Amino acid sequence: MARDDLAEHVAGVASLADPVRRDLYLYVSAQPAPVSRDQASDALGIARHTAKFHLDKLAEEGLLDISFKRLSERRGPGAGRPTKLYARSSRQLSVILPERQYDVAGHLLATAIENASEDVAAHSTLADVLKATAGSWGRRLANRVRTIAGPHPSSERLLACTCQALAENGYEPQRSDGNVVLRNCPFDALAREHTELVCGMNLAIMTGVTEELQESSLVAQLEPAPNRCCVVLVPTEDVVVRPKPGVSWLTCDKESTAGHRGSR
């Protein structure tokens, strides 16, 4: 998540810290139709000006939508102005630190299941289809990196933009001795329960990124360790050939699970 997006999400959640504002939000959310300031103030037993203040603050944070409608049946001169109404917005807010991206994992898994069911004749396993799906997502991420980097970027510029894109997706990249270590797994809870599947998905994502950005001279490689993502981006000349003969592309073993179990 970008720094500005994080600040915006935190501000939205923080706006609900006030108990009156929180109660107003919950009241409006529970109603089947938009409500007025008077309806909200009567329901909560608070002054109308207090209700208006907090409702408008919630609207400023994007948590409520505002509309205007005449509530009386009178029309024409003397009918009065339309009433300001409030309804819950469609905006979704969550703040999880370290950052998690379970919606991305859900999207990749759902897409893989759909693709596998549509391609039964190919006799591909679900793991193979997930690998391809995750790789495609990684290549799309790499294409965004190229857009950010601009035409004919230097290798340093390309690497910096790659790290920026990975940071915005929750990986917390850190450059160390030529490697890029991913200090956070955006799918941590899933990885602790389904380590081989999720580590393999991460490997496929990062392989898609590095293969699309070959001039970065980095390769994705499984190097499980506690409290971080199991994938490390290493210089091409330092690559350890994987997988070994007869070993699945999902190569995290039981020792690998300790890293995610230790990152609670």
Order of alpha helices (4+ residues) and beta strands (2+ residues): alpha-alpha-beta-alpha-alpha-beta-beta-alpha-alpha-alpha-beta-beta-alpha-alpha-beta-beta-alpha
